[in-house]
Amino acid sequence: MKLFGAVIVSSCLAAQAFGVTPVVSQTKGLGKPALVTGKSPLRQKNVAEMSPLFRDPTVTRGGAIPGLQAYSEALDKKPITMKALTSLVGWLLGDLLAQVFIAGGPIDYKRLATLSFFGFIYHGPSGHYFYNWLDDKIPGTDAVPVFSKVAIDQIIWCPIFMSVFFTYLGLVNGDSFATIGNKIKNDLFTACQGSWKVWPMVHLINFKFVSNKWRIPYINAVQIAFNMFLSLLGTKKA
């Protein structure tokens, strides 16, 4: 009995340490176990709100990735700004990795800033408007809409995007329009070939499973590796 009494006292002290008020039995003798009678706290609804032993569901809402809920809400409130910032990070990481692991350094901070700003000023905003237009004109996730979107993206949008990319880099570097034209003439097809090896499969997943809201974040997650290729190609002398 002394041992039983010690266990009861220890349990009460542990419960109080967690902020849980112990339930005092109102009946004499031993009754049915709580799990049998259905009165167990674990069987009650909204137990997460009742017991401090459970995490606050309003705090943990947003899943296992810290900040994901806040990022999602920001995408809803300021989609263009958030997609521009997402592309800035994607292009920054892509060029940084290219300079460190492929070119071998040292880091060219002007080039890093130039490509990061391109992601912010053009890639994010233009992608927002282009994919909104594409989803509006070709709705659905069946085979025909998905393959149609992939074809338009790679046959029409890809050459336009690459031409803007080379023009932007030329203007930033102070190149003449003749030099920029030669750069596009010499490297546009190479850039498109690189895109065609990667992006059709990526966009099949994109247009089939990814919602419009998350297209730019998804693309940037994949494009970090592709941007390594673009950063090297874009900074190559014409």
N, C-alpha and C positions, 0 to 999 in steps of 0.2 A: 504493500500500500504506500510506503514511503517513496518507492521508486515511481509508482503511478502518479503520486502527488507532485513529485519533482518534475515529471514530464509535462504535467498540466501547467505548472507554474512557468516552466521554460517556454512552452508554446505561447502562453499569454504574453510574456515579455517580448518574444520575437514578433508577435503580431502587432504589439504596440510600437515596436521599433520601426515597422513598415507603415505605421499610421493606420492600422486596421483595428477597429474596435471589436473585441471578441464578442461572440453571441453567447449569452448565458441561457442555459437550458431552463425552460419553464416547467418541465415535468420531472417527476421523481423516477429514478431507476433508468434503465437503458431502453431507449426507444429504437425505432427502425433507423438504419443509416440514412444520411441525407440523400445519398444517391438513389436509394430505394424509394423514399417518399417524394422525390422530385423537388425538394426544397434546397438543393445544393446551390450556392451562389454561382457556380459555373454553369448551371442550367437556366439561370434567369436571363431575361433579355436585357440588352444594354449593360451587360456586366462591365464592359470596358469603361463606361461612364461612371459606374458606381464604385469601383474599387481603385484605389491609388496604386495597386500593384500592376495595373494595366496601363500602357501608354495612352496618352490623350489622342484619340483618333483625329482630332482637328489639327494636331501638330504633326502627326506622321503622315497625313494625307499628302500624297505626292510621290510615294513609292520609295524604292531603295536608293535612287539617285538623288543626292542632295541638290537642291536648287531647280530640279526639273519642273516642279509645279509653278514656281515663280517665272521660269523661262517660258513655259507654256502660256501663262497668263499675259506675259509681255508680248508674245507673238500675236495674241488676240487683240491687245490694245494698240500696239505700235508695230504692225507687221513689217513695214518697209524698213524702219530703223533697226529692228532686231535682225532681220535677214541681212541687212547691210553689215551689221556688226559681226554676225556669224561668218559671213564671207570674208571679212577682214581677218578674222582669226584663222580661217581655213587657208587663205593665201599666205598669211604670215608663217604659219607652221610649214606649209609646203615648201616655200622658198628657203626657210631656215634649215630644214632637213636637207634640202638639195645642196645648200652651201656647205653644211657641216660634213655630211656623209658621202656626198658624190664629188663635189668640187674640192673638198678637203680644207676649206677655209683659206685665209681668214674671212670673217663675215663682212660683206659689203652692206653697210647699213643703209646707204642710199637706195640700193637695189631692193633691199628688204622693205623699206618704207614705200617705194614705188609700187611694188607688186601688192603689198597689203592695201594700199590706198585704192588700187584698181578693184580689188575685191569689194571694198566698201562702196566706192562711187559707182561701179558699173555692174559687177557680177551679181551682188545681192538684189539691188533694185530691179535690174533688167530681168533677172530670173523670176522675181515676184510677178511682174506684169506679164511676162511671156507665158508662164505656166498657168496663171489665172485665165489668160486668153485661150490657151490650148484646152484647158478643162471646160471652159464655157462653150467653145465651139465643137468639141468632141467629147461629150460626157460619156461616162460608163467605164467599166473595168472588164468588159468581155474582150475576146481576142481581137476583134476588128478595131475597136477604139484604141486598145493598148498598142497594137502594132502600127496603127496610123500615127499615133503620137510619137512613137520612137522614130519612125521614118521622117516625120516633119522636123523633129529635133535634130537628127543627124544630117539630113540632106540639106535643109534650109537654114536652121538656126546655127548649127555648128560653124559653117563658113563665115556667116555674118559675125558671130562672136569672135572667131579667131582673127578676122580682119580688123575689128575694133581693138582687139588686144594688141596686135602688132602696130597699129596706128598710134595708140596711146603711148606705147613704149617709145616709138620714134619721136613723138612730139615732146615727151619728157626729156629725152636725150638731146633734143635740138637738131634732129635729123631733117634733111630736106624732104619734100614730098616725093622727089625722085628716088631717094634712098628708101623711104618707107614703101613706095610702090615696088621696088626691087625686093625688099624683104618679104612682102606679101606674096609676090610672084614666086620667089624661091622656096618659101617655107610653109605656105598655106596648105598645100596638099599633104606635106609631111605631118603637119599638125592635125589635119582631118583624119589621116590614116591612123595616127595614134589614138584619136578619139574613137574611131570605128572599132578598134580592137578592145576597148574597155567599156564604153558607155551604152551600147545597145543592150547588153545583158543587165547592166545596172538600171537602165531606164525601164526595162521590162518589169523588174521588181518595183521600181518607183511608181509607174503608172498603174500597176495592178494592185499593189498593197498599201502604198503610202498615201496618206491624205494630202490635199493641196497645202494645208498649213505647214506640214513637216517636210515638204519637198526640198527646200533650200538647205535646212539642217542636214537632211539625209545626203544630199548631193555633196555638201561640204565635207561630210565625214569620209566619203569615198574619194573626194577630189584632192584631199591632202596629198595622196600619193601621185595623182595625175598632175597636180600643180608642180611637183618636183620636175616632171618632164617638161611642162610648159615654161617654167622659170629658166631652165637651161636652154631650151629652144629659143625663147623670146630674147634672151640676152646674148645669143650668138651673133656675131657680126654678119651683116648682110653680104 
